[in-house]
Amino acid sequence: MIIDGRDQQSETDTIESWQFGSAVPEAFRGLCVAVVHRADDKSLALIETVAFNRGSTTRSFTDFDEARKWLDLLGGPPASE
């Protein structure tokens, strides 16, 4: 699964990012999650870290194609736009 945050207009604050990251392992149980974000948006990188620390297979990217390649390497269904 790809969460595409590149068009997000505003960054979430630290608490919101932590809360969302904490919810990812339960909400996306059994799925590999690639979070794509703008290079200047650090909030989505925090979501990745929190989700990973809670057992989710999660990684953040600034390039959509790199996110897709990572998911394909993990052997899941092909990622689509």
N, C-alpha and C positions, 0 to 999 in steps of 0.2 A: 504494500500500500504506500502511495506517495501522498504526503500532505504538502501541498504547494502553497507556501506563504510568501511568494515573491511579490505579489500585488497587495499585500497587507499594507494599509495606509499608516497605521500607527503601531508602535511597539507596545506589547503588553508590559505591565510593570512586573517586577520580580515575583511578587506574591501570585499574580495571575499565571505567570509562566510556570511557577513551581506547582500550582494546583493542577494545571493542565497536564504537565509532565507526570504528575503522580497518578492521574487518571488513565493515562495511555495504556499501561500494562493490562488493566482490567477491561478497558473499552475495546482494545485491539488484541485480546488474548489469542496467542498462536499465530499472529501475523508479524511479518517483518515490516517495519515502518521506516520509510525514508522521509526526512523533513527537508524540504527545499526552501531556502530563504535568501534574501538579499545579503550581500557580504556585510553591509553596515547594520544589519538587524541581529543583535546579539540575543534577543529574547527567545528566538526559536532554537538557538544553540543550547540555551539553558533547559528548554523543554526536553531536548534530546538527552542531556546529561541526567536529568532527574528520572526520565523514563528508563534509561539504561540502568541506572543504579537500583531500580525497582524490578529488574529482571526482563525488561522488554528488549527485543532485538531491534534497536533503533540507531540510526545514524543520520547526521545532518550534512547537507550539501548546499552549495551555492549554484551548482550546475545540474539542471534537470536530467540531462543525458547521463551524467555520472551516477545520479541516484538510480536511474533505470538499470544501468549496468550492474550496480551493486546488488539490486534485487534479483536480477537475472542470474548472477553468480551464486546466490543463495539457493537457487533451484526452485523457487516458487513459480506461480503462474506468471506469464509475461506482464510487465507493467505497461500500462497505457496512459496516454495523456488525458 
